[in-house]
Amino acid sequence: MDKIVSLQKISVSYIVKTTSDGLIYLKASHVIYVKKPNSIEGAKVLGKPLIINADHIGFLSFNLEGNVTFFMASGFEISLKIFYEEAEEAFQCAKAQIEKVIR
């Protein structure tokens, strides 16, 4: 008897979540860009969740385009399609090493 194997697209059931290791997971479709100012090209997020270590975040604010943005200690900017309050809650939970699904 033949077995039929179906491959299903794995969907991420969250948009923003934090871990007890101080990490923030962001769904790729909610990342506008990852770039370093004054560089020619930004980094690509290829459908996988973007993982950010909260210890490497310098601060959270809005960029010049008005997008919610994590400004990293390394100089990178990670702009997101989420509300400021969600990003702030994720940042605080990750810093406190609390595991939580924000949205």
N, C-alpha and C positions, 0 to 999 in steps of 0.2 A: 504494500500500500504506500502510495506516495504521500509524503508530508508536505504541506504547503506552509512556507514560512513567509510571513508578511513583515516587512520592515516599516515601522511607523516612525514618524518624525517625533523625536523626543521634545516635548514642550516644557518650558520652565514655568512652574506654577506660581512664581513670584515676580515682582518687578524690582523690589529692593529687600534684601534681608541681611542680617548681621549674624556673626558667629561668636562663640565664646573665645575664639582665638584673636578677636579684634579685627576681623575682616568684614568688608562690605561687599556683597555680591549684587551686581547690577545687571538686569536683563539687557542684552545687546541692543534690542530695538528701542530702548529708551536712552541710549548714549548718542548725543548729537555728534561730538567729536572728542578725540584725545589728541592734544597738540602741545607743542612748545612754542611760545611766542617767538616771532622772528625766524621761524624755520620754514622751509619751503613746503613741506608736507606733514600732515598729521599721521598718527598711527591708525591702523585699521582694526576694527572690531569685527571679527568674522563669524558672527552668529553665536558665539560662545559667551557665557556670562563674563563680565569684566569684574575682576577681583581687585579690591583696593585694601591695602593695609592702613588702618586708621592712624597708626603712628607716623605715617608718611604724609598725612594731610597737614598743610600749613594752616589753611583756613577755608571757610565756606562763604561764598558771596555770590554776587551776580557779575557776569562779564560785561564787556562793552555792548554786546548784542542783547543784554537783558536775560540771558539764560542762567539758570542755577548752575554754579560751577564749583567743583573742588579744585582749589589751587594747591598743588603738591609741593613739597619741600624741594623736589628735584627740578622745579620750574615748569612742569607739565600742567596743563589745564584740562580737566575732564568736565565737559559741559553735558548737562542732562535734561531730559524731557520729563521732569518730575517737579512737584511742588517743593518750595524751599523748606517747609515744615517737615516734609518726609526726609529730605536730605539731612536736615539738622538732627532729626530723631535717629536716623541711621548712624550719623557721626557720633552722637552721644552714646548710643547703645554699644557701638563697636569699641569706643574708648573705655567703656565700663565693662567690656567683654560679656555683654548680654546677648544671648541668642534670641533673635526676634525676626518675624516676617513683618515688614512695614506695610507693604502693599503687594 
